[in-house]
Each structure stands twice: as C-alpha cells, then as structure tokens.
C-alpha cells in the first residue's frame, strides 16, 4: 500500500511537467505581451523591460529558467502587479479560495448524500420526486445564474446578506451555497443510483430475512455499501470546487486566487498564469490520488499492489 | 423506475420479439416518461437550432429603435407588441436572440461530441485492444489531460488562437468547441478502453480470432458495436456538460463575437439591468435549463434502456 501511494504521488511529477510545458508554450504563443497596456510604452522601454525579465531569451531558455525557479519554490515576479511577487499574490488569496471550496464541498456532501438516500428510500414516491426535483434544479442552473439570482434575491431585495466581499461569516453564506448547488445535485443523483443498486443485492435480502429491523438494514448494510462508489466522485468534485470558484469569486468580489486566472491571461501575466495552472493541476492530480487511496481503505474488496 | 408500470405488456410482447437489441432498447426508452420528456426537449432544441432563424420574428441583430425610444430608452418588457419576450437595451428582440443562441448550443452539442468521439474512441479502442505498453502509455496520457484545469485550459486555447483563421471560423465558435472537446475526450477514451478489455475476453471474439479475422475487423465489427451502449450514454450525458461549458465561457466573454449572442453572453449583458429588467436574465436561464434537463433526462433514459444488467429484469 505504501509503495502504491508512493508510486502514485511520484507520478504527479511527470503530469505536472507535461502540463507546465504545454501551458508555457501555449501561453507564449498568445499574441501580445505583458507590456501592452492602456498606455502604450515606447519600444525602447519595452525592450529594456523584456531584457530585465528575460523575455528576450529563446523560449526554451525561458522555460528552463522558469522551471528552475519553480522547483525552488520561486514563482517569479508578477508582470502586472510589479511591486509584488507571484508568491505574495498566491499566498494572499489561496486560503480564501481553499476555504470557499472546502465549505462548498462540505455543504455539498452534507446535503447531497442525505438527499440521495432520502430519494432512494422513498423510491417512486413523494420523497423521490422532491429530492429529484431539487437535484434537477441544481443540474439545470449554471453557477453564474445561481450566483446572480441569489445576489438579487437574498442580498438586494431581502437584504439578508451582503452583496459581495469576504469579511466575515455572513459574507460566506451566498457564495458557498451558489458554488455548492451543482455538486449537491451530482452527489444526490449518484447516491440515489448507488442506493437503488444496492437495494437489489442478495445481502440486503439476507439481512431482511434474518429479521433485522429496517432501520438497521438501511444504516448498517445499505448506506455503508452504497456510499463506496460515491467516494469516487468526491475527488473530482472537490477539485472542481477549488478550481471552479473563479466565477463565484468574480460575482461576489471575493479576494481569492481564482479571479487572477482570467485576468492573468488577459494581461499576459505569464508567471501568475503558470503559478495558477500548476496549482490547479496539482490540486486535481493530488486529490485523485487521495480518492483512490481512500477508496481502497473503505472498500476491502479493492487491493492495490 | 418509471418503466415499472409497463412491466406486463413488455413481457407479453416479448415472444414475438425477434427484434434486434437496439429496437428492444428503443422500446424501453419510449416507455420511460422522463426519457420521453428529454427526447421532446432535445427535439425542440434541435428544431430551434436548425430552423430558428426562419421562425424568429426578427433577425437577431435588428434594433427596434422606435419602440425603445417610446419606452424611454429602456429595454421593452415581455409581452410587448411585436416583441413577445421583450427586447434588450439596444431594442433587439429577445426571442430572436434566444433562437440564435439555440443554434449555437446545438452546434456546441454536435461539434464537441464529434471531437470527443473522434479522439476518445480511437485512443480507447487502441489502448484496450493492444494492451501492454501501448495501453500504459495511453492511460498515462489521459492522466495528464485529466489533471489539466479544464475550463482554464479552454480559456487559454481560445485566447491563444483567437486571431488565427481557425479562431475566426464560425464567429469564433469553432475554436471554443474544439477546445471544449480537447479536454473532454478522456472520459470516453477510458470508457471505450474498459469496454474493449471486457469484450476482448468473450468467446465470440476468440472465435473470430480463431477463424483468422484481422485485428482491425474484430475491433470494428465486433468490439465497437458491442461496446457502443455505454459510449452512447456517455456522449449524450456529455452534451449538457459541453453546453454548460460554452455558456460559462460566453458569460465571462470568451467565444461568440457580437452581434451574435449565446445564452451565456445574453445573461452577462442582462445582468447589468437585472434589478429593473430581470427578464433579460431569466429567459436565457430558462432556455439553458431546458436544454440541460433535456439532454440529462435523455441520457439517463438511454442508460436505463441500454444497460444490459437491467435487461429482462424490468
């Protein structure tokens, strides 16, 4: 098991390498450069800036330099925010983004799984229709629509919550719910399907026929087995939430790192863009390993070697 | 399942059914109410996408300046004369713009899935059939693509090639579609591989091998058709993902270029007027919702209809 985990973690390195190469070369093939601003800089100044930042070097030299610095934990200077390094920018916003993502994740799990169980236990009856309708709304409403509607209704009309910012718990409510809407639906659907699958299994019939109370059958046999496949989608869900929060960050004016991704592409802020890509790629790759390991842990039928 | 209600007639109908498995599956599909609803919504969307410009009351870019002026230079509300869903701030008919948006969404649905099939199925089939080192390499490749932050990669691709001929094709849409497809094929590749691995061990494949059928023919004639069910389901359920991705990109301003508008960019525009003119956001949101629901129900229905584990049990 340890060897397996080690191997999987080591495998993240070539993945990150490939992602970095593709992104780096793609990024530099985007026309324009970090010095194209509203105010046009004279050619001489641009040349000097390029020389200062090493942007006049051949692309593979630039990549080698970037990679060398990256390995040592130096993400480079930001071209847009010249008084700050990318390390500063990331350090400032990362915890906000992670906090938002994790809160939305916990909410999605806390609502989605019970909703799915509830639907399956009342299969083809009222609870099923109610739960299924809720998850259909979650699937059919893009995160930006949910964000806009919630702002208008709960913040502007009712005034219950602030429209934007990130200064305390009351600021967290709307963005967290808006971000969790879609994953709630996905987790509920998955849990429901998995529960219905388990219901048909022989060991459930055995448990029932040996006279176990319904409640015990459900909690000890059905739910525990039904949740095993649900774990597989939790990794991608957490990754989706941590990396997919940039739209919510924009709508609610949250000072996380997600917002920088789009602006970094727009302003050709190469080092910031690379840092964001690597961060996200690492999050996705790492969470996948975590889920696979967790999967083996909760399902004794799976053995990795 | 909704099909439960029709169990008996289905069983009774069975004896005469020398019908192929596909027809059987279709029969199961149309007995599923949600799947039929999905099918109807998808057909409506396809109809709007194909014939939208013909049934639209106005060309999508036409401005009704007089009507806007009479309304104090503000968007017309729904149920105005000549503009059943109202207009935007420039006096453009909202229904006509939504119908043009349907065309964009339909194109997304097809082009993206085409890209996904075109890459995903061959890679998966190749990987599963040859196994060993090829398989290992291919699967590691999918690992890399899996770890790519997908929406962000699409944005980068779209911006990188925006100025090229390719980036300008189809009002800037082709590039977005291909980018969405490029990050989406991994799931289908893995699925196809799984199907290949399972089918490779079956007796009919062994028999085909024994009588000397070529590898290519075995894959094309036996493996792919037999493994097609789950792939079709995955592709159908991939459509709402693609439509959602396109709408999200359009919302942040990437993809289709004005004066055309996708549902996502309509929402982005309407957001500015949401407090006084909520219909500018609500109607596009409803269109998106119906499209997503339609494909999701249809995909779910197809899965139930094609799932061999359920066959005969219903």
Interface residues (C-beta under 8 A of the other chain):
Chain A: X11 X12 X14 X15 X16 X18 X19 X22 X23 X26 X27 X29 X30 X31 X124 X136 X139 X140 X141 X142 X143 X144 X145 X148 X149 X152 X156 X243 X244 X247 X250 X261 X262 X265 X266 X273 X276 X277 X280 X281 X284 X285 X288
Chain B: X1 X2 X4 X140 X143 X144 X146 X147 X148 X149 X151 X152 X153 X155 X156 X157 X159 X160 X163 X240 X244 X247 X248 X251 X252 X264 X267 X271 X274 X275 X278 X281 X285 X288 X289 X290 X292 X293 X296
